[in-house]
Structures are given as structure tokens and as C-alpha cells.
Amino acid sequence: MAEAHRRLIRKLREHSRLAADDLAEINALSYAQRELKPDEDLIRQGDDPDVSALVLSGMVARYHLLDNGRRQYLSFHMAGDMPDAQALFVARMDHAVCAIGPALAALVPHRELIAAFDRTPSIGFAIWRETLIDAAIFREAITNNSARTMQARMSHLFCELLYRARVSGLTEDLSLPFPVSLVQLGETLGMSVATVNRTLQQLRSLRVADLRKGVLVVQNWKRLAETGQFDPGYLHLKKPMP
């Protein structure tokens, strides 16, 4: 089984049941690999792609590009995620996806995915469910940036990333590669760079979490989750964090 097929199967099994026919269809999908440099766009706002991307390694981010050149980061995606699955159902991308640090993606032709949906609709339902979980993450991000304190915003984001990574088997401890800059973190959470730095220092001094040299380390999961008011129910995953 190729790495792309293994990643996709494991990811879809986090929230959907896959029968033998589903596995055969997924394993028959072809793909091309694309290496991405830090900040390189995988998909540009306004594109009409004919392939869907599956993250194989590293991390990518979904973002809106504003008229003044600034970005609003909407979500982060790790190995196994399909950050542009919406392109299967809409004509043009209303956002962009870029690499956060070096990343590797598999590009799967839309025509093959659609043909697989016709033969085994349960795969289509599973990928559609993936897009619905993305939408739930967007809704949570809106609440996070609008209604929570600065510490709670950052804590919630850190909890979400670590929880998803643990469920996906991408880390076995309470640390995670997260090579994001202070500017990018601010553009995610609606904070100035000075506020990002101050909030990180607060979490660090409380010995709750730390982000240094591109690695997120959680020192006290329970307190971080309480600070961020984190309830993983919106992720709709079948298994809890190990």
C-alpha cells in the first residue's frame, strides 16, 4: 500500500466506516507528489483545480488573502488531511492553501475521485464528512477569535492541533512540530505580534504550553484545555485522544 493510500484510509477511518470495496477503490487511486517549500502556495485563491491534495508530511494552512496583502489563516492541516476537498464540489477556490514549513502533498485527479464515488458512494460520503468537519473547525475558529480572551484563543488552537495530531497517530507525546511564525500566529488568532509574544510568555510562565523553534510542547494538558475551553466534540472523531 502506497503512503498516500495509507494516509487517506487512516484519516477517513477516524470518522467513517470503510468496507473492503472502499479500500480497494482508494488503493486504486493514482497521484502525483509535490514538494512544497515554506510559505509556498499549494492552491491559490481563485484557482479551479482538477486535482485534490492530500498532505503526506509537514503542515499546510488555509488562508484568505486580503487586499492589503495580509492574510487571515483559517485552519491548519497535517498528514492525512485533504485541505482542498471542497474543490470537488465548487467551481473556484475562495481561499488559498500554503505550506507551513517544508511539506509534501499527493495530488489526486478529480476524475478518479468522482468515478470512485459513483462506484462506491460511501467514499464520497466519507470525504464529504471530511469537509463538514472542516466547516466545524471554521465555526469554532470564529467563536475562538470573537468571544475568547487572548490566552483562551491561543490555548484552544494549541489543544485542537495536538488533539488532532494524537488521534491521527502523528505524535505519541504532548509535542508537535508547528513551524509557524509569530506573524502567522497573529494572523490566525487576530492578535498583533506584540500580543502573540506576550500571550506565549504568559502560557510559558504558567508552565502550560510553549512554542519554541517550530515545536509546540504542552506541559499541562488539563490546564491548557480548561484555559482554552476546549471540547473536542466539534471534531466529530470516533476515538478520543490516546
N, C-alpha and C positions, 0 to 999 in steps of 0.2 A: 504494500500500500504506500503510495506516494505521500510525502509530508503534507501537501495541500489537502489531499483527501482525508488524511488522519485528523488534521486540524479542524476541518469543516464538520466531520462526523462528531468529533468530541464536543464541538461548540453547540451543534444543534441538539445533541442529546442532553444538554444542560436544561432544556425546557421542552423537548418534544420526543416522542417515541419514534424510532426508526425501525422499519421492518427490513427483512432480507432484501426485498426488491428495492427499497430506498437506498440501502448500502451499495447495491450493485450499480444503480444509476449514478450515485455520487462518485464511485470509483472509476466510472467510465468517462467522467468529465475531463476534457483537455484544458490546459492552461499554459500561459507563458509567465515567466518570472520577471520581476522588475526590481532592481535595487534602487533605493532612494537615499539621497544624502540629507543631512539635517536641513529642515525648512523647505525641502523640495516638494513641489505640488505633485500629488498623485492624480488629483482631479481638480479642475479649475471651475470656478463659478461660471455658469453659462454653458458648460460642456454638454454634449449629447452623446454620452459614451455608448459603445456597443459591447463593452465587457464590464463585469463586476469584479471588484478587488476583494481578495481575501488576505488579511495580514498573516504573514508566516513568521515574522520575527520583528522585534522592535515595537515601536508605538507610532501611531498616526493620530492626527487631530482633525476634527471637523470644525470649520470656521466660516464666518461671514466676513467678507472684505467690505469695509466702509469706504465712502467717497474720499475721506481724508487719508486713506492708506492704512488706518488702524484696523485691527481685527477684533472680532468677538469670537473667542473659542467656545464651541458649543458642547463638545464631548471628546473623550479620548478613547482610542481603540487599540486593543492588544492582539496578540496572536490568536487566530481563530475567528476574529470579528470580520464582518462584511460591512465596512463603513459606507458603502455607496449602493447597498441593495435597493434603495428607493429608485435608482435609475432603471430598474426593471419595470417600474410601474408609472413613472412620469417621464416626460419627454426631455426636459432640460434640468440640469443640476442648479438648484438655487443656493448652493453653498460650495465651498471648496474643501479639499482634504489634503493635508500636508504631513510630511514626516516630522516627528519629534525625535531628533537623534537619527542615526542610521536605521533603516528599516528595509524589510524585504516583503514584497507582495506577490501574490499569484493573481493573474488576470484571466477570468473565466468568461468565454464568449456567451453573450446573452442568448443567442440562438440555441445553444446547447442546454442552458438552464431552462428556457421556456419549453423545449422539447421534452426535457426530463419532467417538468411539471405536468405536461399533457399525459405522459405515460404513468407517472406516479404522483398524483395530486398532493399526497402527504408531504412531499419535499417542498412543494410550493407553499403549503400551509406553514411548514416549519420556518422557511425563510421569511414569509410574511410575518410570522410571530416575532422573528428577529427584528424586523422593522418596527413592530409595535413596542417592543422593549426599548428600542432606541427612542421612540416617542415618549415613553415613560421617563427615560433619563432626561430628555429635554424639559419635560414638565417639572421634574424635581429641580433641575438647574434654575428654572425661572423662579421657583419658590425660594431656592437657596440664595440667589443673588438679590432677591427683593425683600425678603422677610426675616433673614437671619443676621446675627451680628457677624463681624469680621472673623472672629475666632471660630464661630459655628460654621460659616461658609467654608473656610479652609479645612476644618476638621471633617465636614461632611464629604467634601471632594476626596480627601485622603482615604476616608473609610470606604467610599464607593470603589475607588481604584483597587485598593488592597483586597476588598471582598471579592470583586470580580476576578482578580488575578488568582486568588486562592481557589475559588470554585473551578476555574479553568485549568488548574494544575500548573500555573506559570511560576509560582513560588510556594515554598513549603514553610517559610517562616513569616515574620512580620516586616519584611522589607521588599522593596520593588524598585527596579530601575524606572526612573521618572526624569529623563533629561530635559526638563523644562526650564526656561529662563525665568527670572523674576518678572520680566516684562510680559512673557506669555502667561504666567500665573496670574498677573494682574488683569490681563485681558480676558482671562477665563472668569475670574471672580468679581470683576467690576471694582478693582482696587487700584490705587496708584502704586508705583514701585515702592515708595516710602512706607505705605500701609502694608504691603505684602511683607516687606522686610521686618517691620515691627511685629506683625502677627506671627510670623515664623519664630521670631525671638521669644515671643510670649509662650508659644507651644513648646519651644525648646527649653525654656526656663522651668516650665511645669513638668518637664520630662514625660511629655505625652507623645510627641512626634517630632521628627527632624527631617529636613531635606537639605542634603549637602552633596555637592559634586555629582548631581544627577541621580541620587539614590534616596528614596523615601524610606525612612525607618520609623516604625510605630513602636513606641516603648510601653504604652499603656492603652491597649485596645478598648477596654471597657470605658475608660475615662474619655478617650477620643470620641467614641460612639455617643456617649452622653453629651459631650460638648457640641457635637455636630447634629444632635437629634436624629441620628441615623437609624432608620428602619429599612432593612433590605427588601421588604415586601414588594416595592415598586419594580424590582429587577425581575420578578416572576420566575425565579430559578427553582428547579425541583429539589436541589440539595443545598443545605446550608454550608457556610464556610467551615472547612475542616479545622 
